[in-house]
């Protein structure tokens, strides 16, 4: 059993990560972030619901002041959220500079302070195309940085690093992850749009597993790739 600080965004990846960590008998505490994204209120509500479902301690940290000057269409200060698939060039506008670099550093500090030995994050292969701080090279570098920066007290784990959303959902269904509580859409609206890259990737993954996504959408149509 490991003592883990787990990054819980409220999305299906981090929800599955939490389910997997607990199914392995670990001692888990979850941490979420407020950082000024358009979908922050909805994903934080989802992360709180997931923590309640699993009966794990949950802490919401406010980094909105730190990241107020960052440029990204994912943030409230940016432009419209693009629609389409993750692989399309327009989706690069949703990159938040250094987001995971900052989140993981903060999580390492929380872990060290709480005498936890591992930080878990839900980065996966579907993010590799446009998010540089989700790629294997970044993960291995950050693991080294955490080990050296904490005098080997804390290590970084990314169990889904080489998985995609289709395989993640398959894992989650096997252990009963409550996907109806999750939030994936990037837009600032209560009901998931179904058209942004995040929604499209999720809808495709559920379809590939032959199951219906339990959350409500404005549209469930898989958009053509350009």
C-alpha positions as a Markdown table, in Angstrom:
| # | Residue | x | y | z |
|---|---|---|---|---|
| 1 | Unk | 0.0 | 0.0 | 0.0 |
| 2 | Unk | 1.2 | 3.5 | -0.9 |
| 3 | Unk | 0.2 | 6.8 | 0.4 |
| 4 | Unk | -0.9 | 8.9 | -2.6 |
| 5 | Unk | -1.7 | 12.5 | -3.5 |
| 6 | Unk | -3.9 | 12.2 | -6.6 |
| 7 | Unk | -4.7 | 15.0 | -9.1 |
| 8 | Unk | -8.5 | 14.9 | -9.4 |
| 9 | Unk | -9.8 | 17.2 | -12.2 |
| 10 | Unk | -13.3 | 15.7 | -12.3 |
| 11 | Unk | -12.8 | 14.2 | -15.8 |
| 12 | Unk | -13.1 | 10.6 | -16.8 |
| 13 | Unk | -9.3 | 10.0 | -16.8 |
| 14 | Unk | -8.8 | 11.2 | -13.2 |
| 15 | Unk | -12.0 | 9.5 | -12.0 |
| 16 | Unk | -10.6 | 6.2 | -13.4 |
| 17 | Unk | -7.2 | 7.0 | -11.9 |
| 18 | Unk | -8.9 | 7.4 | -8.5 |
| 19 | Unk | -10.8 | 4.1 | -8.9 |
| 20 | Unk | -7.7 | 2.2 | -9.9 |
| 21 | Unk | -5.6 | 3.7 | -7.0 |
| 22 | Unk | -8.3 | 2.7 | -4.5 |
| 23 | Unk | -8.9 | -0.8 | -6.0 |
| 24 | Unk | -5.2 | -1.5 | -5.4 |
| 25 | Unk | -5.6 | -0.8 | -1.7 |
| 26 | Unk | -3.8 | 2.5 | -1.5 |
| 27 | Unk | -4.3 | 5.4 | 1.0 |
| 28 | Unk | -5.4 | 8.2 | -1.3 |
| 29 | Unk | -6.0 | 11.9 | -0.9 |
| 30 | Unk | -7.3 | 13.9 | -3.8 |
| 31 | Unk | -6.4 | 17.5 | -4.9 |
| 32 | Unk | -8.1 | 19.7 | -7.4 |
| 33 | Unk | -7.2 | 23.1 | -8.7 |
| 34 | Unk | -9.0 | 26.4 | -9.5 |
| 35 | Unk | -6.9 | 28.1 | -12.1 |
| 36 | Unk | -9.3 | 30.2 | -14.2 |
| 37 | Unk | -10.4 | 27.8 | -16.9 |
| 38 | Unk | -13.8 | 28.2 | -18.5 |
| 39 | Unk | -14.9 | 24.7 | -17.3 |
| 40 | Unk | -13.4 | 25.0 | -13.8 |
| 41 | Unk | -16.7 | 25.4 | -11.9 |
| 42 | Unk | -18.1 | 22.3 | -13.5 |
| 43 | Unk | -15.1 | 20.1 | -13.2 |
| 44 | Unk | -14.5 | 21.1 | -9.6 |
| 45 | Unk | -18.1 | 20.2 | -8.8 |
| 46 | Unk | -17.5 | 16.9 | -10.5 |
| 47 | Unk | -14.3 | 16.2 | -8.6 |
| 48 | Unk | -16.0 | 17.0 | -5.3 |
| 49 | Unk | -18.8 | 14.5 | -6.2 |
| 50 | Unk | -16.2 | 11.8 | -7.1 |
| 51 | Unk | -14.4 | 12.3 | -3.8 |
| 52 | Unk | -17.7 | 12.0 | -2.0 |
| 53 | Unk | -18.6 | 8.9 | -3.9 |
| 54 | Unk | -15.2 | 7.2 | -3.0 |
| 55 | Unk | -15.1 | 8.7 | 0.5 |
| 56 | Unk | -11.6 | 10.2 | 0.1 |
| 57 | Unk | -10.2 | 13.4 | 1.5 |
| 58 | Unk | -10.4 | 16.2 | -1.1 |
| 59 | Unk | -8.7 | 19.6 | -1.2 |
| 60 | Unk | -9.3 | 22.4 | -3.7 |
| 61 | Unk | -6.3 | 24.7 | -4.2 |
| 62 | Unk | -6.7 | 28.1 | -5.8 |
| 63 | Unk | -4.0 | 29.0 | -8.4 |
| 64 | Unk | -6.1 | 31.5 | -10.3 |
| 65 | Unk | -3.9 | 34.4 | -9.2 |
| 66 | Unk | -0.7 | 32.6 | -10.2 |
| 67 | Unk | -2.0 | 31.7 | -13.7 |
| 68 | Unk | -4.0 | 35.0 | -14.4 |
| 69 | Unk | -1.5 | 36.2 | -16.9 |
| 70 | Unk | -1.3 | 33.0 | -18.9 |
| 71 | Unk | -2.5 | 32.9 | -22.5 |
| 72 | Unk | -4.9 | 30.1 | -23.6 |
| 73 | Unk | -8.3 | 29.8 | -25.0 |
| 74 | Unk | -9.1 | 27.3 | -22.3 |
| 75 | Unk | -8.9 | 30.2 | -19.8 |
| 76 | Unk | -11.7 | 32.8 | -19.2 |
| 77 | Unk | -9.3 | 35.4 | -20.5 |
| 78 | Unk | -8.9 | 33.6 | -23.8 |
| 79 | Unk | -11.0 | 33.2 | -27.0 |
| 80 | Unk | -13.7 | 30.7 | -27.9 |
| 81 | Unk | -13.1 | 27.0 | -27.3 |
| 82 | Unk | -12.4 | 25.4 | -30.7 |
| 83 | Unk | -14.6 | 22.5 | -31.9 |
| 84 | Unk | -13.3 | 19.4 | -33.6 |
| 85 | Unk | -10.9 | 16.6 | -32.8 |
| 86 | Unk | -7.8 | 16.8 | -30.6 |
| 87 | Unk | -5.4 | 16.1 | -33.5 |
| 88 | Unk | -6.5 | 19.3 | -35.3 |
| 89 | Unk | -4.2 | 22.3 | -35.1 |
| 90 | Unk | -6.9 | 24.5 | -33.7 |
| 91 | Unk | -6.9 | 22.5 | -30.5 |
| 92 | Unk | -3.4 | 23.7 | -29.6 |
| 93 | Unk | -5.2 | 27.0 | -28.6 |
| 94 | Unk | -6.4 | 25.1 | -25.5 |
| 95 | Unk | -2.8 | 24.5 | -24.2 |
| 96 | Unk | -2.3 | 26.3 | -20.9 |
| 97 | Unk | 1.4 | 27.1 | -20.7 |
| 98 | Unk | 3.2 | 25.1 | -18.0 |
| 99 | Unk | -0.1 | 23.8 | -16.4 |
| 100 | Unk | 1.1 | 20.4 | -15.5 |
| 101 | Unk | 4.5 | 21.7 | -14.6 |
| 102 | Unk | 2.9 | 23.9 | -12.0 |
| 103 | Unk | 0.3 | 21.4 | -10.8 |
| 104 | Unk | 2.8 | 18.5 | -10.3 |
| 105 | Unk | 5.2 | 20.8 | -8.4 |
| 106 | Unk | 2.4 | 21.9 | -6.1 |
| 107 | Unk | 1.2 | 18.3 | -5.7 |
| 108 | Unk | 4.8 | 17.3 | -4.8 |
| 109 | Unk | 4.8 | 19.9 | -2.1 |
| 110 | Unk | 1.5 | 18.7 | -0.7 |
| 111 | Unk | 2.7 | 15.1 | -0.8 |
| 112 | Unk | 5.9 | 16.0 | 1.1 |
| 113 | Unk | 4.0 | 18.0 | 3.7 |
| 114 | Unk | 1.5 | 15.2 | 4.2 |
| 115 | Unk | 4.2 | 12.5 | 4.2 |
| 116 | Unk | 2.7 | 10.8 | 1.1 |
| 117 | Unk | 5.3 | 9.1 | -1.1 |
| 118 | Unk | 3.6 | 9.2 | -4.5 |
| 119 | Unk | 1.9 | 11.8 | -6.8 |
| 120 | Unk | -0.5 | 10.3 | -9.3 |
| 121 | Unk | -1.6 | 12.1 | -12.5 |
| 122 | Unk | -3.9 | 11.0 | -15.3 |
| 123 | Unk | -2.0 | 12.0 | -18.4 |
| 124 | Unk | -2.4 | 9.6 | -21.3 |
| 125 | Unk | -1.5 | 9.0 | -24.9 |
| 126 | Unk | -4.5 | 10.9 | -26.3 |
| 127 | Unk | -2.9 | 14.1 | -24.9 |
| 128 | Unk | 0.5 | 13.6 | -26.5 |
| 129 | Unk | -0.3 | 15.3 | -29.8 |
| 130 | Unk | -0.9 | 18.8 | -28.6 |
| 131 | Unk | 0.0 | 19.0 | -24.9 |
| 132 | Unk | 3.8 | 18.9 | -24.3 |
| 133 | Unk | 3.4 | 18.5 | -20.6 |
| 134 | Unk | 1.6 | 15.2 | -21.0 |
| 135 | Unk | 4.2 | 13.4 | -23.1 |
| 136 | Unk | 6.5 | 10.6 | -21.9 |
| 137 | Unk | 9.6 | 12.8 | -22.0 |
| 138 | Unk | 8.0 | 15.4 | -19.7 |
| 139 | Unk | 6.8 | 12.7 | -17.3 |
| 140 | Unk | 10.2 | 11.0 | -16.9 |
| 141 | Unk | 11.9 | 14.4 | -16.5 |
| 142 | Unk | 9.3 | 15.5 | -13.8 |
| 143 | Unk | 9.7 | 12.2 | -12.0 |
| 144 | Unk | 13.4 | 12.8 | -11.8 |
| 145 | Unk | 12.8 | 16.4 | -10.7 |
| 146 | Unk | 10.4 | 15.3 | -7.9 |
| 147 | Unk | 12.8 | 12.6 | -6.7 |
| 148 | Unk | 15.8 | 15.0 | -6.6 |
| 149 | Unk | 13.7 | 18.0 | -5.4 |
| 150 | Unk | 12.3 | 16.0 | -2.4 |
| 151 | Unk | 15.4 | 14.0 | -1.6 |
| 152 | Unk | 13.7 | 10.9 | -2.8 |
| 153 | Unk | 10.6 | 11.4 | -0.6 |
| 154 | Unk | 8.2 | 11.7 | -3.5 |
| 155 | Unk | 7.9 | 10.0 | -6.9 |
| 156 | Unk | 5.6 | 10.7 | -9.8 |
| 157 | Unk | 3.3 | 8.0 | -11.2 |
| 158 | Unk | 1.3 | 8.2 | -14.4 |
| 159 | Unk | -0.3 | 4.8 | -14.8 |
| 160 | Unk | -2.1 | 5.8 | -18.0 |
| 161 | Unk | 0.9 | 7.3 | -19.8 |
| 162 | Unk | 0.7 | 4.8 | -22.7 |
| 163 | Unk | -3.1 | 4.2 | -22.6 |
| 164 | Unk | -5.8 | 6.0 | -24.6 |
| 165 | Unk | -9.3 | 6.9 | -23.5 |
| 166 | Unk | -10.8 | 3.7 | -25.0 |
| 167 | Unk | -8.6 | 1.5 | -22.8 |
| 168 | Unk | -9.1 | 3.8 | -19.8 |
| 169 | Unk | -12.9 | 3.5 | -20.0 |
| 170 | Unk | -12.6 | -0.3 | -20.3 |
| 171 | Unk | -10.5 | -0.3 | -17.1 |
| 172 | Unk | -13.0 | 2.0 | -15.4 |
| 173 | Unk | -16.1 | 0.0 | -16.3 |
| 174 | Unk | -14.4 | -3.1 | -14.9 |
| 175 | Unk | -14.2 | -1.5 | -11.5 |
| 176 | Unk | -17.4 | 0.5 | -11.5 |
| 177 | Unk | -16.1 | 4.1 | -12.0 |
| 178 | Unk | -19.2 | 6.4 | -11.8 |
| 179 | Unk | -18.7 | 8.2 | -15.1 |
| 180 | Unk | -22.1 | 9.9 | -14.7 |
| 181 | Unk | -20.4 | 12.1 | -12.1 |
| 182 | Unk | -17.6 | 13.3 | -14.4 |
| 183 | Unk | -17.1 | 16.4 | -16.4 |
| 184 | Unk | -15.0 | 16.5 | -19.6 |
| 185 | Unk | -16.3 | 19.4 | -21.7 |
| 186 | Unk | -14.1 | 22.4 | -22.1 |
| 187 | Unk | -16.9 | 25.0 | -22.5 |
| 188 | Unk | -18.4 | 27.3 | -20.0 |
| 189 | Unk | -21.8 | 25.8 | -19.8 |
| 190 | Unk | -23.7 | 23.3 | -17.6 |
| 191 | Unk | -24.4 | 20.7 | -20.3 |
| 192 | Unk | -21.5 | 19.2 | -22.2 |
| 193 | Unk | -21.3 | 20.6 | -25.8 |
| 194 | Unk | -20.3 | 17.3 | -27.5 |
| 195 | Unk | -18.3 | 19.3 | -30.1 |
| 196 | Unk | -15.0 | 20.4 | -28.5 |
| 197 | Unk | -12.0 | 18.1 | -28.8 |
| 198 | Unk | -12.3 | 16.8 | -25.2 |
| 199 | Unk | -16.0 | 15.8 | -25.8 |
| 200 | Unk | -15.3 | 14.3 | -29.1 |
| 201 | Unk | -12.5 | 12.1 | -27.8 |
| 202 | Unk | -14.7 | 11.0 | -24.9 |
| 203 | Unk | -17.7 | 10.2 | -27.2 |
| 204 | Unk | -15.4 | 8.2 | -29.5 |
| 205 | Unk | -14.0 | 6.2 | -26.6 |
| 206 | Unk | -17.4 | 5.3 | -25.2 |
| 207 | Unk | -18.5 | 4.3 | -28.7 |
| 208 | Unk | -15.4 | 2.1 | -29.2 |
| 209 | Unk | -16.3 | 0.3 | -25.9 |
| 210 | Unk | -19.9 | -0.3 | -27.1 |
| 211 | Unk | -21.4 | 1.6 | -24.2 |
| 212 | Unk | -23.4 | 4.9 | -23.9 |
| 213 | Unk | -21.8 | 7.8 | -22.2 |
| 214 | Unk | -24.0 | 8.5 | -19.2 |
| 215 | Unk | -23.6 | 12.3 | -19.1 |
| 216 | Unk | -25.9 | 14.8 | -21.0 |
| 217 | Unk | -24.7 | 16.4 | -24.2 |
| 218 | Unk | -26.0 | 19.0 | -26.6 |
| 219 | Unk | -24.8 | 16.8 | -29.4 |
| 220 | Unk | -23.5 | 13.2 | -29.6 |
| 221 | Unk | -22.5 | 13.4 | -33.3 |
| 222 | Unk | -18.9 | 12.4 | -34.1 |
| 223 | Unk | -17.6 | 15.2 | -36.2 |
| 224 | Unk | -15.7 | 14.5 | -39.5 |
| 225 | Unk | -11.9 | 14.8 | -39.3 |
| 226 | Unk | -10.3 | 17.5 | -41.3 |
